[in-house]
């Protein structure tokens, strides 16, 4: 680990010299590239410098313990040494986490898809609950949201919805939400008080650019049609809605959020690229050995990841066996506790293989 830290420190110092060089400063493209590299390395460098400072202070403290004749001074030095040892252990753990391989998609925007599962109106109502939960979560994080397409029931339910979430680090937190979400509650129409179980599927994709995914225009079929819905801006009298079919895979993406056909096509293409990128990543992941796959959950859309139990006001995440009893707050977008738990568990699993 320390060889790696010394290498990073040396690289950081080289970059510091470069960004101060007038010749580099005049080349804005290169200067910005170096500044970005420095910003990525800075948290590790700061932690390592703090670690080395504390190690030096610890050596000084133990020297006082071993050499000082004054008993009171020796006891004070012992106490200081204990505190420094605890701090050094903590910062070693921090450095291990900082050195873990980064997901290159973590800083990207997110495309989120909600699909109600079996269960009729009740499943659609739960789909609506989840959509609102994520919109509230994005609002708490001060991320921007943009509904690309929605198929609602008109009574608060959502059969399908596609949303763009824009914000720094959005994917790093939202990526844990992909999978099957199950709800257990008594429907309002249930007179006998019997608990019904239904589900909705969440898909999370990082937004990608043209460099990462190129689509041959001959591989897509574009249909335009008149937008429909339950009223509001989604309904108009022109053929502005767009349906794109990717012929090689059969993927279909629709967008009718905008009144402008060109804008709807652009949004639909962004979703299609994200889906194709996700498919490509999944295929690469499947080719990896099980040993180096994430042990917390693959984000597979068929994997049941969480249960929302209304009678007990309980939310249970099955990947880390974590249960909290604040369902109302959770559905209002207060979901960080479980996401933090998933991130911590993932880091712990990866650190087992840390060399």
Buried (B, 14 or more C-beta within 10 A) or exposed (E): EEEEBEEBBEBBEEBEEBBEEEEBEEEEEBBEBBBEBBEEBEEBBEBBEBBEEBEEBBEBBBEBBEEBEEEEEBEBBBEBBEBBBEBBEEBEEBBBBBBEEEBEBBBBBBBBBBBBBEBEBBBBBBBBBBBBBBBBBBEEBEBEBBBBBBBBBEEEBBBBBBBBBBBEEBBBBBBBBBBBBBBBBBBEEEEEEEEBBBBBBBBBBBBBEEEBBEBEEEEBEEEBEEBEBEEEEBEBEEEBBBBBBBEEEEBBBBBBBBBEBEBBBEBBBBBBBBBBBBBEBBEEBEEEEEEEEBBBBBBEBEBBBBBBBBEEBBBBBBBBEBBBEEBEBBBBBBBBBBBEBBBEBBBEEBEEEEE
